[in-house]
Amino acid sequence: MTYRPDYAEAEPARAELDAMPGVVLVEFGASWCGHCRAAQAALQALLACRDDVTHLKIEDGRGRPLGRSFGVKLWPTLVLLRDGQERARVVRPLSRADLTPIAAAMDG
């Protein structure tokens, strides 16, 4: 799956994410968040040729249990899961270089 430009209005259950096979990049944020918008070009470049990665863009905020279950405090927070296990996390990336831990975990 390629880069998703829009945030999903409904979030999956944590158990659903934990059971997903393969590599999943979960992006927590909001469409009005300046930090989230600033990170999009780098994210799009990272995911450009990664059909092996499922990108889930989850709108986060008060009363949203999925973000709380991952301990999200700042946006965007990117969590890379491999077969339901967290392998890497990056908070507020600005450049492609900031995404190096995510890129490394995608390949490892």
N, CA, C and O atoms as a printed pandas DataFrame, in Angstrom:
     atom_number atom_name residue_name chain_id  residue_number  x_coord  y_coord  z_coord
0              1         N          MET        A               1    0.848   -1.171    0.000
1              2        CA          MET        A               1    0.000    0.000    0.000
2              3         C          MET        A               1    0.891    1.231    0.000
3              4         O          MET        A               1    1.947    1.246    0.633
4              5         N          THR        A               2    0.474    2.223   -0.688
5              6        CA          THR        A               2    1.262    3.440   -0.780
6              7         C          THR        A               2    0.819    4.467    0.257
7              8         O          THR        A               2   -0.073    4.219    1.068
8              9         N          TYR        A               3    1.455    5.596    0.208
9             10        CA          TYR        A               3    1.167    6.715    1.100
10            11         C          TYR        A               3   -0.313    7.092    1.064
11            12         O          TYR        A               3   -0.912    7.174   -0.009
12            13         N          ARG        A               4   -0.888    7.317    2.221
13            14        CA          ARG        A               4   -2.283    7.770    2.331
14            15         C          ARG        A               4   -2.289    9.253    2.665
15            16         O          ARG        A               4   -1.713    9.648    3.679
16            17         N          PRO        A               5   -2.915   10.079    1.855
17            18        CA          PRO        A               5   -2.910   11.518    2.116
18            19         C          PRO        A               5   -3.907   11.972    3.181
19            20         O          PRO        A               5   -3.725   13.027    3.789
20            21         N          ASP        A               6   -4.961   11.184    3.413
21            22        CA          ASP        A               6   -6.019   11.620    4.321
22            23         C          ASP        A               6   -6.078   10.761    5.576
23            24         O          ASP        A               6   -5.770    9.570    5.553
24            25         N          TYR        A               7   -6.479   11.394    6.667
25            26        CA          TYR        A               7   -6.655   10.682    7.930
26            27         C          TYR        A               7   -7.961    9.905    7.911
27            28         O          TYR        A               7   -8.982   10.397    7.431
28            29         N          ALA        A               8   -7.918    8.691    8.434
29            30        CA          ALA        A               8   -9.121    7.873    8.556
30            31         C          ALA        A               8  -10.008    8.448    9.647
31            32         O          ALA        A               8   -9.524    8.845   10.706
32            33         N          GLU        A               9  -11.287    8.489    9.389
33            34        CA          GLU        A               9  -12.211    9.006   10.390
34            35         C          GLU        A               9  -12.461    7.992   11.494
35            36         O          GLU        A               9  -12.667    8.370   12.647
36            37         N          ALA        A              10  -12.446    6.725   11.158
37            38        CA          ALA        A              10  -12.642    5.659   12.146
38            39         C          ALA        A              10  -11.307    4.965   12.382
39            40         O          ALA        A              10  -10.579    4.650   11.441
40            41         N          GLU        A              11  -11.006    4.735   13.637
41            42        CA          GLU        A              11   -9.742    4.057   13.950
42            43         C          GLU        A              11   -9.992    2.582   14.184
43            44         O          GLU        A              11  -11.043    2.204   14.702
44            45         N          PRO        A              12   -9.032    1.738   13.808
45            46        CA          PRO        A              12   -9.178    0.308   14.095
46            47         C          PRO        A              12   -8.989    0.056   15.588
47            48         O          PRO        A              12   -8.471    0.908   16.310
48            49         N          ALA        A              13   -9.402   -1.089   16.030
49            50        CA          ALA        A              13   -9.170   -1.495   17.420
50            51         C          ALA        A              13   -7.703   -1.884   17.577
51            52         O          ALA        A              13   -7.068   -2.334   16.624
52            53         N          ARG        A              14   -7.178   -1.711   18.761
53            54        CA          ARG        A              14   -5.774   -2.067   19.018
54            55         C          ARG        A              14   -5.537   -3.543   18.707
55            56         O          ARG        A              14   -4.500   -3.896   18.146
56            57         N          ALA        A              15   -6.474   -4.397   19.060
57            58        CA          ALA        A              15   -6.320   -5.832   18.798
58            59         C          ALA        A              15   -6.200   -6.106   17.303
59            60         O          ALA        A              15   -5.487   -7.022   16.892
60            61         N          GLU        A              16   -6.896   -5.314   16.490
61            62        CA          GLU        A              16   -6.818   -5.466   15.041
62            63         C          GLU        A              16   -5.406   -5.152   14.539
63            64         O          GLU        A              16   -4.867   -5.870   13.696
64            65         N          LEU        A              17   -4.809   -4.074   15.065
65            66        CA          LEU        A              17   -3.428   -3.725   14.678
66            67         C          LEU        A              17   -2.446   -4.784   15.153
67            68         O          LEU        A              17   -1.537   -5.176   14.421
68            69         N          ASP        A              18   -2.633   -5.238   16.373
69            70        CA          ASP        A              18   -1.731   -6.248   16.929
70            71         C          ASP        A              18   -1.756   -7.544   16.121
71            72         O          ASP        A              18   -0.777   -8.291   16.112
72            73         N          ALA        A              19   -2.864   -7.809   15.448
73            74        CA          ALA        A              19   -3.009   -9.038   14.669
74            75         C          ALA        A              19   -2.630   -8.881   13.202
75            76         O          ALA        A              19   -2.605   -9.870   12.469
76            77         N          MET        A              20   -2.333   -7.661   12.755
77            78        CA          MET        A              20   -2.019   -7.447   11.340
78            79         C          MET        A              20   -0.663   -8.044   10.980
79            80         O          MET        A              20    0.334   -7.783   11.652
80            81         N          PRO        A              21   -0.630   -8.842    9.921
81            82        CA          PRO        A              21    0.654   -9.397    9.484
82            83         C          PRO        A              21    1.449   -8.373    8.678
83            84         O          PRO        A              21    0.890   -7.425    8.128
84            85         N          GLY        A              22    2.740   -8.578    8.621
85            86        CA          GLY        A              22    3.594   -7.730    7.802
86            87         C          GLY        A              22    3.954   -6.415    8.458
87            88         O          GLY        A              22    3.858   -6.259    9.676
88            89         N          VAL        A              23    4.377   -5.462    7.622
89            90        CA          VAL        A              23    4.872   -4.169    8.089
90            91         C          VAL        A              23    3.746   -3.137    7.976
91            92         O          VAL        A              23    3.157   -2.954    6.910
92            93         N          VAL        A              24    3.462   -2.470    9.095
93            94        CA          VAL        A              24    2.399   -1.471    9.166
94            95         C          VAL        A              24    2.984   -0.196    9.762
95            96         O          VAL        A              24    3.577   -0.226   10.840
96            97         N          LEU        A              25    2.821    0.910    9.067
97            98        CA          LEU        A              25    3.235    2.207    9.589
98            99         C          LEU        A              25    1.976    2.959   10.011
99           100         O          LEU        A              25    1.134    3.310    9.184
100          101         N          VAL        A              26    1.867    3.200   11.319
101          102        CA          VAL        A              26    0.716    3.902   11.861
102          103         C          VAL        A              26    1.134    5.344   12.128
103          104         O          VAL        A              26    2.081    5.603   12.870
104          105         N          GLU        A              27    0.421    6.266   11.518
105          106        CA          GLU        A              27    0.702    7.692   11.680
106          107         C          GLU        A              27   -0.442    8.316   12.473
107          108         O          GLU        A              27   -1.589    8.308   12.026
108          109         N          PHE        A              28   -0.130    8.854   13.644
109          110        CA          PHE        A              28   -1.115    9.533   14.468
110          111         C          PHE        A              28   -0.948   11.037   14.296
111          112         O          PHE        A              28    0.171   11.545   14.367
112          113         N          GLY        A              29   -2.047   11.755   14.071
113          114        CA          GLY        A              29   -1.977   13.201   13.913
114          115         C          GLY        A              29   -3.350   13.780   13.647
115          116         O          GLY        A              29   -4.371   13.171   13.965
116          117         N          ALA        A              30   -3.360   14.965   13.058
117          118        CA          ALA        A              30   -4.605   15.637   12.710
118          119         C          ALA        A              30   -4.365   16.501   11.472
119          120         O          ALA        A              30   -3.263   17.009   11.263
120          121         N          SER        A              31   -5.388   16.659   10.669
121          122        CA          SER        A              31   -5.242   17.399    9.416
122          123         C          SER        A              31   -4.909   18.871    9.625
123          124         O          SER        A              31   -4.296   19.488    8.754
124          125         N          TRP        A              32   -5.298   19.446   10.758
125          126        CA          TRP        A              32   -5.046   20.862   11.031
126          127         C          TRP        A              32   -3.699   21.100   11.718
127          128         O          TRP        A              32   -3.315   22.251   11.922
128          129         N          CYS        A              33   -2.982   20.044   12.076
129          130        CA          CYS        A              33   -1.715   20.143   12.822
130          131         C          CYS        A              33   -0.572   20.567   11.883
131          132         O          CYS        A              33   -0.288   19.888   10.896
132          133         N          GLY        A              34    0.068   21.681   12.196
133          134        CA          GLY        A              34    1.179   22.174   11.385
134          135         C          GLY        A              34    2.356   21.221   11.330
135          136         O          GLY        A              34    2.974   21.062   10.278
136          137         N          HIS        A              35    2.677   20.579   12.453
137          138        CA          HIS        A              35    3.779   19.609   12.479
138          139         C          HIS        A              35    3.453   18.413   11.588
139          140         O          HIS        A              35    4.328   17.877   10.908
140          141         N          CYS        A              36    2.187   18.004   11.599
141          142        CA          CYS        A              36    1.762   16.878   10.765
142          143         C          CYS        A              36    1.877   17.222    9.285
143          144         O          CYS        A              36    2.368   16.420    8.491
144          145         N          ARG        A              37    1.428   18.404    8.921
145          146        CA          ARG        A              37    1.520   18.835    7.518
146          147         C          ARG        A              37    2.979   18.945    7.079
147          148         O          ARG        A              37    3.316   18.591    5.949
148          149         N          ALA        A              38    3.846   19.435    7.972
149          150        CA          ALA        A              38    5.266   19.596    7.633
150          151         C          ALA        A              38    5.951   18.254    7.384
151          152         O          ALA        A              38    6.934   18.195    6.647
152          153         N          ALA        A              39    5.454   17.193    7.980
153          154        CA          ALA        A              39    6.080   15.872    7.851
154          155         C          ALA        A              39    5.651   15.124    6.588
155          156         O          ALA        A              39    6.258   14.111    6.241
156          157         N          GLN        A              40    4.627   15.601    5.905
157          158        CA          GLN        A              40    4.040   14.821    4.816
158          159         C          GLN        A              40    4.964   14.586    3.627
159          160         O          GLN        A              40    4.954   13.492    3.063
160          161         N          ALA        A              41    5.752   15.562    3.230
161          162        CA          ALA        A              41    6.650   15.367    2.078
162          163         C          ALA        A              41    7.670   14.265    2.369
163          164         O          ALA        A              41    7.939   13.426    1.509
164          165         N          ALA        A              42    8.229   14.266    3.562
165          166        CA          ALA        A              42    9.204   13.235    3.930
166          167         C          ALA        A              42    8.543   11.862    3.992
167          168         O          ALA        A              42    9.125   10.872    3.551
168          169         N          LEU        A              43    7.348   11.799    4.530
169          170        CA          LEU        A              43    6.620   10.527    4.602
170          171         C          LEU        A              43    6.278   10.003    3.216
171          172         O          LEU        A              43    6.415    8.812    2.935
172          173         N          GLN        A              44    5.837   10.895    2.368
173          174        CA          GLN        A              44    5.489   10.497    1.011
174          175         C          GLN        A              44    6.717    9.944    0.281
175          176         O          GLN        A              44    6.619    8.950   -0.438
176          177         N          ALA        A              45    7.862   10.587    0.467
177          178        CA          ALA        A              45    9.095   10.101   -0.158
178          179         C          ALA        A              45    9.489    8.738    0.397
179          180         O          ALA        A              45    9.921    7.859   -0.349
180          181         N          LEU        A              46    9.339    8.564    1.705
181          182        CA          LEU        A              46    9.690    7.290    2.338
182          183         C          LEU        A              46    8.836    6.143    1.801
183          184         O          LEU        A              46    9.337    5.041    1.578
184          185         N          LEU        A              47    7.563    6.403    1.598
185          186        CA          LEU        A              47    6.629    5.342    1.202
186          187         C          LEU        A              47    6.439    5.210   -0.304
187          188         O          LEU        A              47    5.666    4.364   -0.755
188          189         N          ALA        A              48    7.130    6.030   -1.086
189          190        CA          ALA        A              48    6.921    6.078   -2.535
190          191         C          ALA        A              48    7.034    4.719   -3.216
191          192         O          ALA        A              48    6.224    4.409   -4.089
192          193         N          CYS        A              49    7.979    3.930   -2.856
193          194        CA          CYS        A              49    8.201    2.646   -3.527
194          195         C          CYS        A              49    8.042    1.469   -2.569
195          196         O          CYS        A              49    8.652    0.417   -2.762
196          197         N          ARG        A              50    7.232    1.647   -1.551
197          198        CA          ARG        A              50    7.102    0.616   -0.519
198          199         C          ARG        A              50    5.707   -0.001   -0.536
199          200         O          ARG        A              50    4.907    0.229    0.371
200          201         N          ASP        A              51    5.426   -0.780   -1.566
201          202        CA          ASP        A              51    4.137   -1.462   -1.647
202          203         C          ASP        A              51    3.999   -2.551   -0.590
203          204         O          ASP        A              51    2.911   -3.085   -0.378
204          205         N          ASP        A              52    5.109   -2.876    0.072
205          206        CA          ASP        A              52    5.089   -3.908    1.104
206          207         C          ASP        A              52    4.702   -3.357    2.477
207          208         O          ASP        A              52    4.624   -4.113    3.445
208          209         N          VAL        A              53    4.461   -2.052    2.569
209          210        CA          VAL        A              53    4.140   -1.407    3.845
210          211         C          VAL        A              53    2.701   -0.911    3.805
211          212         O          VAL        A              53    2.293   -0.242    2.855
212          213         N          THR        A              54    1.943   -1.238    4.829
213          214        CA          THR        A              54    0.590   -0.710    4.979
214          215         C          THR        A              54    0.680    0.572    5.786
215          216         O          THR        A              54    1.163    0.562    6.918
216          217         N          HIS        A              55    0.220    1.673    5.216
217          218        CA          HIS        A              55    0.247    2.983    5.888
218          219         C          HIS        A              55   -1.154    3.276    6.407
219          220         O          HIS        A              55   -2.102    3.372    5.628
220          221         N          LEU        A              56   -1.284    3.417    7.726
221          222        CA          LEU        A              56   -2.548    3.779    8.343
222          223         C          LEU        A              56   -2.397    5.165    8.934
223          224         O          LEU        A              56   -1.552    5.390    9.801
224          225         N          LYS        A              57   -3.201    6.079    8.476
225          226        CA          LYS        A              57   -3.143    7.467    8.926
226          227         C          LYS        A              57   -4.360    7.680    9.827
227          228         O          LYS        A              57   -5.492    7.757    9.351
228          229         N          ILE        A              58   -4.108    7.774   11.136
229          230        CA          ILE        A              58   -5.169    7.794   12.131
230          231         C          ILE        A              58   -5.301    9.188   12.743
231          232         O          ILE        A              58   -4.342    9.730   13.293
232          233         N          GLU        A              59   -6.495    9.754   12.641
233          234        CA          GLU        A              59   -6.746   11.034   13.289
234          235         C          GLU        A              59   -6.808   10.806   14.795
235          236         O          GLU        A              59   -7.590    9.989   15.281
236          237         N          ASP        A              60   -5.983   11.531   15.513
237          238        CA          ASP        A              60   -5.863   11.342   16.957
238          239         C          ASP        A              60   -6.462   12.539   17.675
239          240         O          ASP        A              60   -6.696   13.582   17.064
240          241         N          GLY        A              61   -6.706   12.395   18.942
241          242        CA          GLY        A              61   -7.239   13.489   19.735
242          243         C          GLY        A              61   -7.896   12.975   20.996
243          244         O          GLY        A              61   -7.880   11.778   21.284
244          245         N          ARG        A              62   -8.466   13.889   21.735
245          246        CA          ARG        A              62   -9.144   13.561   22.984
246          247         C          ARG        A              62  -10.241   12.524   22.737
247          248         O          ARG        A              62  -11.026   12.630   21.795
248          249         N          GLY        A              63  -10.268   11.539   23.597
249          250        CA          GLY        A              63  -11.284   10.501   23.487
250          251         C          GLY        A              63  -10.994    9.436   22.445
251          252         O          GLY        A              63  -11.854    8.603   22.158
252          253         N          ARG        A              64   -9.808    9.449   21.881
253          254        CA          ARG        A              64   -9.422    8.454   20.881
254          255         C          ARG        A              64   -8.545    7.398   21.556
255          256         O          ARG        A              64   -7.387    7.678   21.865
256          257         N          PRO        A              65   -9.063    6.204   21.789
257          258        CA          PRO        A              65   -8.333    5.209   22.567
258          259         C          PRO        A              65   -7.094    4.621   21.896
259          260         O          PRO        A              65   -6.163    4.212   22.590
260          261         N          LEU        A              66   -7.060    4.568   20.568
261          262        CA          LEU        A              66   -5.916    3.937   19.915
262          263         C          LEU        A              66   -4.627    4.708   20.187
263          264         O          LEU        A              66   -3.609    4.108   20.532
264          265         N          GLY        A              67   -4.663    6.022   20.034
265          266        CA          GLY        A              67   -3.476    6.823   20.317
266          267         C          GLY        A              67   -3.033    6.691   21.762
267          268         O          GLY        A              67   -1.837    6.637   22.048
268          269         N          ARG        A              68   -3.999    6.637   22.677
269          270        CA          ARG        A              68   -3.652    6.497   24.094
270          271         C          ARG        A              68   -3.004    5.139   24.357
271          272         O          ARG        A              68   -2.096    5.030   25.181
272          273         N          SER        A              69   -3.476    4.097   23.651
273          274        CA          SER        A              69   -2.911    2.762   23.863
274          275         C          SER        A              69   -1.452    2.695   23.419
275          276         O          SER        A              69   -0.695    1.848   23.893
276          277         N          PHE        A              70   -1.051    3.596   22.499
277          278        CA          PHE        A              70    0.340    3.676   22.053
278          279         C          PHE        A              70    1.117    4.753   22.798
279          280         O          PHE        A              70    2.298    4.956   22.514
280          281         N          GLY        A              71    0.495    5.441   23.733
281          282        CA          GLY        A              71    1.181    6.474   24.508
282          283         C          GLY        A              71    1.503    7.719   23.699
283          284         O          GLY        A              71    2.486    8.403   23.987
284          285         N          VAL        A              72    0.698    8.024   22.695
285          286        CA          VAL        A              72    0.934    9.193   21.847
286          287         C          VAL        A              72    0.664   10.468   22.634
287          288         O          VAL        A              72   -0.396   10.623   23.241
288          289         N          LYS        A              73    1.638   11.384   22.618
289          290        CA          LYS        A              73    1.492   12.668   23.302
290          291         C          LYS        A              73    1.683   13.845   22.347
291          292         O          LYS        A              73    1.105   14.911   22.562
292          293         N          LEU        A              74    2.488   13.667   21.295
293          294        CA          LEU        A              74    2.761   14.722   20.313
294          295         C          LEU        A              74    2.461   14.195   18.918
295          296         O          LEU        A              74    2.543   12.995   18.657
296          297         N          TRP        A              75    2.115   15.111   18.036
297          298        CA          TRP        A              75    1.835   14.751   16.639
298          299         C          TRP        A              75    2.861   15.353   15.712
299          300         O          TRP        A              75    3.422   16.405   16.019
300          301         N          PRO        A              76    3.116   14.734   14.614
301          302        CA          PRO        A              76    2.738   13.360   14.334
302          303         C          PRO        A              76    3.636   12.389   15.097
303          304         O          PRO        A              76    4.812   12.661   15.338
304          305         N          THR        A              77    3.068   11.281   15.460
305          306        CA          THR        A              77    3.827   10.161   16.000
306          307         C          THR        A              77    3.665    9.024   15.010
307          308         O          THR        A              77    2.551    8.656   14.640
308          309         N          LEU        A              78    4.788    8.477   14.590
309          310        CA          LEU        A              78    4.809    7.362   13.636
310          311         C          LEU        A              78    5.283    6.114   14.363
311          312         O          LEU        A              78    6.335    6.123   15.002
312          313         N          VAL        A              79    4.519    5.056   14.267
313          314        CA          VAL        A              79    4.859    3.791   14.915
314          315         C          VAL        A              79    4.919    2.727   13.834
315          316         O          VAL        A              79    3.946    2.509   13.113
316          317         N          LEU        A              80    6.068    2.061   13.723
317          318        CA          LEU        A              80    6.219    0.986   12.751
318          319         C          LEU        A              80    6.034   -0.345   13.470
319          320         O          LEU        A              80    6.729   -0.654   14.438
320          321         N          LEU        A              81    5.087   -1.116   12.975
321          322        CA          LEU        A              81    4.815   -2.446   13.520
322          323         C          LEU        A              81    5.228   -3.502   12.508
323          324         O          LEU        A              81    5.045   -3.325   11.304
324          325         N          ARG        A              82    5.776   -4.583   12.995
325          326        CA          ARG        A              82    6.048   -5.751   12.148
326          327         C          ARG        A              82    5.359   -6.931   12.824
327          328         O          ARG        A              82    5.712   -7.322   13.936
328          329         N          ASP        A              83    4.379   -7.482   12.139
329          330        CA          ASP        A              83    3.568   -8.574   12.691
330          331         C          ASP        A              83    3.022   -8.220   14.071
331          332         O          ASP        A              83    3.032   -9.043   14.986
332          333         N          GLY        A              84    2.545   -6.979   14.206
333          334        CA          GLY        A              84    1.898   -6.535   15.427
334          335         C          GLY        A              84    2.819   -6.068   16.539
335          336         O          GLY        A              84    2.346   -5.642   17.593
336          337         N          GLN        A              85    4.116   -6.140   16.324
337          338        CA          GLN        A              85    5.088   -5.733   17.342
338          339         C          GLN        A              85    5.746   -4.413   16.944
339          340         O          GLN        A              85    6.161   -4.237   15.799
340          341         N          GLU        A              86    5.835   -3.492   17.898
341          342        CA          GLU        A              86    6.470   -2.211   17.600
342          343         C          GLU        A              86    7.964   -2.411   17.368
343          344         O          GLU        A              86    8.660   -3.031   18.172
344          345         N          ARG        A              87    8.442   -1.861   16.230
345          346        CA          ARG        A              87    9.853   -1.978   15.869
346          347         C          ARG        A              87   10.568   -0.629   15.860
347          348         O          ARG        A              87   11.785   -0.567   16.033
348          349         N          ALA        A              88    9.806    0.458   15.658
349          350        CA          ALA        A              88   10.422    1.783   15.633
350          351         C          ALA        A              88    9.335    2.824   15.875
351          352         O          ALA        A              88    8.151    2.597   15.627
352          353         N          ARG        A              89    9.795    3.994   16.378
353          354        CA          ARG        A              89    8.881    5.104   16.642
354          355         C          ARG        A              89    9.629    6.403   16.389
355          356         O          ARG        A              89   10.786    6.550   16.782
356          357         N          VAL        A              90    8.965    7.340   15.733
357          358        CA          VAL        A              90    9.529    8.659   15.483
358          359         C          VAL        A              90    8.438    9.679   15.795
359          360         O          VAL        A              90    7.282    9.510   15.407
360          361         N          VAL        A              91    8.825   10.740   16.503
361          362        CA          VAL        A              91    7.886   11.799   16.862
362          363         C          VAL        A              91    8.339   13.104   16.210
363          364         O          VAL        A              91    9.503   13.494   16.309
364          365         N          ARG        A              92    7.402   13.766   15.546
365          366        CA          ARG        A              92    7.611   15.052   14.885
366          367         C          ARG        A              92    8.785   15.089   13.910
367          368         O          ARG        A              92    9.671   15.933   14.042
368          369         N          PRO        A              93    8.799   14.188   12.938
369          370        CA          PRO        A              93    9.866   14.253   11.934
370          371         C          PRO        A              93    9.669   15.454   11.021
371          372         O          PRO        A              93    8.540   15.829   10.703
372          373         N          LEU        A              94   10.769   16.047   10.608
373          374        CA          LEU        A              94   10.713   17.175    9.681
374          375         C          LEU        A              94   11.330   16.841    8.330
375          376         O          LEU        A              94   10.974   17.432    7.311
376          377         N          SER        A              95   12.255   15.891    8.332
377          378        CA          SER        A              95   12.975   15.570    7.097
378          379         C          SER        A              95   13.028   14.063    6.899
379          380         O          SER        A              95   12.674   13.285    7.785
380          381         N          ARG        A              96   13.474   13.681    5.728
381          382        CA          ARG        A              96   13.654   12.251    5.423
382          383         C          ARG        A              96   14.667   11.638    6.373
383          384         O          ARG        A              96   14.522   10.478    6.758
384          385         N          ALA        A              97   15.688   12.390    6.759
385          386        CA          ALA        A              97   16.706   11.893    7.696
386          387         C          ALA        A              97   16.088   11.567    9.051
387          388         O          ALA        A              97   16.517   10.621    9.711
388          389         N          ASP        A              98   15.096   12.328    9.470
389          390        CA          ASP        A              98   14.430   12.062   10.749
390          391         C          ASP        A              98   13.695   10.725   10.736
391          392         O          ASP        A              98   13.406   10.161   11.791
392          393         N          LEU        A              99   13.396   10.223    9.548
393          394        CA          LEU        A              99   12.668    8.966    9.413
394          395         C          LEU        A              99   13.583    7.748    9.308
395          396         O          LEU        A              99   13.109    6.639    9.062
396          397         N          THR        A             100   14.889    7.943    9.493
397          398        CA          THR        A             100   15.853    6.850    9.369
398          399         C          THR        A             100   15.514    5.651   10.247
399          400         O          THR        A             100   15.616    4.523    9.766
400          401         N          PRO        A             101   15.110    5.830   11.524
401          402        CA          PRO        A             101   14.759    4.647   12.327
402          403         C          PRO        A             101   13.579    3.855   11.735
403          404         O          PRO        A             101   13.549    2.627   11.810
404          405         N          ILE        A             102   12.631    4.559   11.158
405          406        CA          ILE        A             102   11.486    3.874   10.529
406          407         C          ILE        A             102   11.946    3.117    9.288
407          408         O          ILE        A             102   11.583    1.957    9.089
408          409         N          ALA        A             103   12.749    3.782    8.452
409          410        CA          ALA        A             103   13.254    3.150    7.220
410          411         C          ALA        A             103   14.064    1.907    7.540
411          412         O          ALA        A             103   13.917    0.878    6.880
412          413         N          ALA        A             104   14.926    1.999    8.556
413          414        CA          ALA        A             104   15.756    0.852    8.938
414          415         C          ALA        A             104   14.899   -0.307    9.421
415          416         O          ALA        A             104   15.169   -1.462    9.090
416          417         N          ALA        A             105   13.869   -0.006   10.201
417          418        CA          ALA        A             105   13.002   -1.065   10.728
418          419         C          ALA        A             105   12.132   -1.689    9.631
419          420         O          ALA        A             105   11.735   -2.849    9.741
420          421         N          MET        A             106   11.838   -0.929    8.584
421          422        CA          MET        A             106   11.066   -1.484    7.459
422          423         C          MET        A             106   11.853   -2.603    6.787
423          424         O          MET        A             106   11.291   -3.614    6.366
424          425         N          ASP        A             107   13.158   -2.403    6.697
425          426        CA          ASP        A             107   14.006   -3.364    5.998
426          427         C          ASP        A             107   14.545   -4.451    6.904
427          428         O          ASP        A             107   15.045   -5.469    6.425
428          429         N          GLY        A             108   14.449   -4.249    8.198
429          430        CA          GLY        A             108   15.042   -5.210    9.136
430          431         C          GLY        A             108   14.033   -6.051    9.718
431          432         O          GLY        A             108   14.348   -6.921   10.531
